[in-house]
């Protein structure tokens, strides 16, 4: 991993944020912006809070964790950070110390959320972004204005060097978890064992992971977001989608491993998916079209299905007739950053105009032209999902599928390979493979 000066990277990051904010405020007619880190969600009829996740637009400026902090942002002024710093004996208050980012802010502190907001007062012609909407309305702020939010979301697709460094560190940390998980799988561990091995290797609590781990053995790998954790062990296939985060920036990594006694026909499918995923990654460059890459993924998966005898057609015919769709029902990837499924993938322009995916590919999360500085996942998959394959068992096209082979391979669930890539000036850099090589 490249050496870096976090303080210098963050200073440059804030300079870019200041410039882009000034452009967004000028375009939308506001003088300033208040952003909160957010208030926690309390479960209904309970006094227990859900795990806290900061408002991403706050985290885009400041990596300080915790609820009820506020930022006042205005062109030409140093950002004002009002930190919620309670005195408490029920829970240990977070320490501030001297973090690398602190010099970029004017700091004030208050012991209560009311005290934090009192320091803001009632500024005129000021927008607010966050979920403390009642307090913002009481302060006379314009709450979550759509056009301003669209412009902020648009800019989040272009990652600064500070953000890319954070994402790269998250990949490195997640790779440690994947190595431990694979070792546990190969030793015959259960889904729960594998999950625990990942968490311990990453060195965090489950709440500190960027998303709930997907640890699926055998047929459970056919559920795209499988989140149960069985104690049945000695699986023949492991699909693990799990990652870490660093300074709020999330990696997103998936690998599919096979045991020594796995059906060699499924092993060939897994190896083929590994190869075609890397071929797709090599197509990433400025000016490329993400929808075209998604369609290319379907073509390649169709070709693999044909080569393995599952489809009795060439890749071109299978793609045109939609026969790859039940095997690959999700999009090729999504923007990645402060949110795992980061925002802005369907924006056509900064003013909020939308560019939805085509009806035949409704789950494609990214329609933006590929440009330098974007970070997104590349995650083709191939699954045996009965509810999606069932309609193809009847009708004129049924004979073009080898149903006996499909039924024999279905107990192995499915395959997904996922890397995170950053678009560079002339191509891309894979943030995952340097830490998790092919095998």
PyMOL commands that set and color helices and strands:
alter all, ss='L'
color gray80, all
select helices_A, chain A and resi 6-28+56-59+102-104+113-118+133-138+146-155+161-186+191-202+206-208+218-222+264-281+290-307+315-320+359-361+386-393+398-400+403-412
alter helices_A, ss='H'
color red, helices_A
select strands_A, chain A and resi 32-36+70-74+80-84+106-110+126-129+142-143+214-217+237-241+245-246+249-250+254-258+375-378+381-383+414-416+419-423+428-430
alter strands_A, ss='S'
color yellow, strands_A
deselect
rebuild
show_as cartoon
